[in-house]
């Protein structure tokens, strides 16, 4: 559950930093700093997203009583969002 929250929070911060970098007239140093923060948060969300996917698979294999379906779907969706966002950013250039 914690990895879901960390992934969602890091992805949200990354999107906010990208939005601020592109939407405002900033000095070059500020734009570089926001771009660095956005990239760092995107990497953090991708790593924690992959960890969340691995933990979801491990929980389903190891535990006898499985978590509710809504939690599993949310975990997979939130974990896949950073990877999808990175793919979209790579395709847009």
C-alpha positions in Angstrom: 0.0 0.0 0.0 2.9 2.4 0.8 4.5 1.8 -2.6 1.2 2.7 -4.3 1.1 6.0 -2.4 4.8 6.8 -3.1 4.4 6.0 -6.8 1.3 8.2 -7.1 2.9 11.1 -5.2 6.2 11.0 -7.1 4.3 10.8 -10.4 2.1 13.7 -9.4 5.1 15.8 -8.4 6.8 15.0 -11.7 3.9 16.1 -13.7 3.6 19.3 -11.7 7.3 20.1 -12.2 7.0 19.4 -16.0 4.0 21.6 -16.2 5.7 24.5 -14.2 8.8 24.2 -16.4 6.9 24.4 -19.7 4.1 26.8 -18.6 6.1 29.7 -17.1 8.7 32.1 -18.4 11.6 31.1 -16.2 15.3 31.8 -16.1 17.4 29.1 -17.7 18.8 28.0 -14.3 15.3 27.6 -12.9 14.0 25.7 -15.9 17.0 23.3 -15.6 16.4 22.8 -11.9 12.7 22.1 -12.5 13.6 19.7 -15.3 16.0 17.9 -13.0 13.4 17.6 -10.2 10.8 16.3 -12.7 13.2 13.7 -14.0 14.2 12.6 -10.6 10.6 12.3 -9.5 9.8 10.4 -12.7 12.6 8.0 -12.0 11.5 7.6 -8.4 7.9 6.8 -9.5 9.1 4.3 -12.1 11.3 2.4 -9.6 8.6 2.4 -6.9 6.1 1.4 -9.5 8.1 -1.6 -10.6 8.6 -2.5 -6.9 4.9 -2.3 -6.4 4.2 -4.6 -9.3 6.7 -7.1 -7.9 5.2 -6.9 -4.5 1.7 -7.4 -5.9 2.8 -10.5 -7.7 4.6 -11.8 -4.6 1.5 -11.2 -2.4 -0.7 -13.1 -4.8 1.7 -16.1 -4.9 2.6 -16.3 -1.2 -0.6 -15.3 0.7 -3.5 -17.7 1.1 -6.1 -14.9 1.5 -5.7 -12.6 -1.4 -6.2 -8.8 -1.2 -9.4 -7.4 -2.5 -9.7 -7.0 -6.2 -10.1 -3.2 -6.0 -6.7 -3.0 -4.2 -5.0 -5.2 -6.8 -6.4 -3.3 -9.7 -5.4 0.0 -8.2 -1.9 -1.2 -7.5 -1.4 -2.4 -11.1 -3.0 0.8 -12.5 -0.9 3.1 -10.4 2.3 1.1 -11.0 1.8 1.2 -14.7 1.2 4.9 -14.9 4.8 6.0 -14.6 5.9 3.6 -17.4 3.0 4.9 -19.6 3.9 8.5 -18.8 7.6 7.9 -19.6 6.6 6.2 -22.9 4.4 9.2 -23.8 7.2 11.7 -23.0 9.6 9.7 -25.1 7.3 9.6 -28.1 6.6 13.3 -27.9 10.3 14.1 -27.8 
